[in-house]
Amino acid sequence: MKTTLERSKAMFISCLLFLGVVSTAWSQARIQGGQVTIPESSVEHKKDIGLRAHTNIKLFTPTGGFPEASSAAISGPPYPGYFFETPASLACIYNLVAPSDGCNPNRVSSVPAGGLVSIAIVDAFDDPGAAKDLAKFSKQFGLRPADFKVVFATGTRPPNDPGWELEESLDVQWAHAMAPFAKLYLVEADSNSYPDLLAAEAVAADLVYNDGGGVVSNSWGGSEFSGETAYDIFFSYPGVVYFASAGDGPGVIYPSASPNVVAVGGTTLSTDPNTGSYLFESAWNSTGGGLSQYEPIPSYQKGVVNVVGTQRGVPDVAAEADPDSGVWIWDTGNGGWWIVGGTSASSPVWAGIVSAAGSNLGSTNAQLDTIYRNRANRADYTDIKSGVCGPWNGYLSVIGYDLCTGVGSPLGYAGK
């Protein structure tokens, strides 16, 4: 039986054959739009709540698909003419490099040069091509080769899952893109069960702790459940700052609800369709966000009590996540280049930026104290003031902290 990814690929190839001439599809790709698909790994089943986590990834494919692989560029965006984000364009937008050329992905080439503390990515199942795919991604976009290691949480290689493989490619490639000098680990859990993922969490924390401290990024999660607070201790290893995706739908998921993680929501980047110049950033209407059912307000949110009341508010920060303005990844096992989004992108992006900032604050609470203390500094954060999210699109992005984008998106390395 074909997977969702295989069916999607087959459909895109059929579209090309129907159109007859690849060049025609290519010339119209930008103006015809495309469609978003969700891999099975990102679908939550009711029976899994509290037992198994899902990915937070969505896939965008332009109408008619991409040209043949032989047409791909050998550097910069693999297919020129599209305005999806590259390491250089996202670094330009977030002031990690000197802004230039309107941050047009087809024109900018300066990539970040930071990465001062180790980064560990925790995911389920195995991505057998993770190292080679990261090397290809790095070469394509002018990044230095990664100091990268795959670690099996139990010492034995887990089975493969196509959707989680895409997740792992996204996570490691974009953490590396934002912090190319950082030592990078991919810690693979045996499955997406919470016991297996939390066991991998302990391995990841130990790895970065032994390197002198660092960050751990988690792009997975699931609907909140009554016993979640018992798991919060797994995100409190000394010397480690944890990040977690806020989810790709209305409401709050775990572990982003934990007070011991930096919860990362999603934004939409708007680009001029004629010039490719960056215009502005707004809340992604599919980002997770809201008030936790089970976690009380942590001390670092006392300054936003007027928004969160007595409960933990999510997210804390945000970054690019809309698949319609998505980022490039390379994944051999799923056929090559993909445009992806979801808060699975925003978590490793933030983890990389904090690694490159190099403050090494030693705990998530210290990191969040810093974030909330500096939230009003517009030299450090972009306050997202437009867009909606949440149940019935009822949460509004407003001046200051809100339940769609937290304190905002990153602007440079200061205040982090």
C-alpha positions, 0 to 999 in steps of 0.5 A: 500500500502506497504511503501518503508521500508516495501518492503525492509524488506519483500525482505530481509526476502525473501532472507533469506528464499531463502537461506534456512539456516540463518547461511549461509547468516550470514557467507557470509554477510561480503564478499557479500556486500549489498545494499543501499535504500532510504526511501520516506522521503528522496526523494525530489519532485519538487513541494515541493521545498521551501515548504517542507523539506526532511530527509537526510538518507540512509539505508544499508542492508547486502546481505541476511539480518541479523540473527534472532533477538535471535542471536543478541549480548547483548552488543556492535555491535548487530551482531558481525563480521560486521565493521559498526560504534558504539559509541565506534568505532567512538569515537576512530576514532575521538580521543574522547577516547584513540585510541585502537585496530585499532578502530575495532567496535567489540573490542573497548568499551570506549565511550565518557563521555562528554556533557556540554550543552543541545542539541535539535533535530528538526524533523518532525512528531512523533516517538512514541518509541523515548525514549524506543529506545534510552534507548535500544540503550544506553544499547546496547553500554554501554552509560549512560541513557539519560536525554531525553525529547520529546516536541511537538512543538504545544503541540499536538502529530504529526502524525507518518511517518516511514522515519522521525521516522528512522531519529529521532532515528538516530538523538537522538541516535547519539547526545547522543552517542557523548555527553551522559551527555548532556540534550537532547530534541527531538522537533517534528514539526507537519509536514515537511513544513517549517512553521512547522519546523521553529516553532519547531526551535523556541521551540528548541532554547528556550529550550536550551537557558533556560538551559544556552545555547546549540546546535540545530541539524537539519538533514533535508533540501531541495533544495535552493529557492529564499526566503530562506534568509528570514528564516535565522533569525530562526537560530539566537537565542542568546545562541544557535549554530545551525547545519544542514546537507549538504545533500545527493546529489550534490549541496547545500540545505537549511538550511545548506546554511544559514550563521547562521548554521554550515553546516555539510558534509559527509565522508567515513570511510575506514576499513580493510575488514580482520582485522576491523582496521580503515584505513583512511577517505575520502570525501563521493561522495554523500555529499552535497556541493558547493556555495549557489545561494542566500547567500553571503559569511559570514565574517567567510569565508573570509579566504577561499575566494579563494575557495568560492569567493563571495558566502556562501560555504558549508559545514563548517565541515564533519563527517561519512555519507556513508551508506556503512560504516554506523552507527547502530541505533535501531528503534522499529517501523521499525523493529529493528536494522538498518545500516544508513548513510547520512548527517543526521548522521554527523549533530547530531554527530557534535552537540554532539561533540561540546556539549561535548567540552563545550566551549558554544560560544553562537552563530553560528557565534562565533562557526564558527569563532573558526572553521575557525580560527583553521582550519589549526591546525591538532591536532583539525581537520583531513584535508580530502585530498582525494575523490570527490563530487558535480556536475559531481564529480567535487569538489575535496578534497584537502589540506585545505578548500574544498567544499566536507568536509569543514575544515575537520572532528573532532579530539578531543574536542579542537578548537571547 
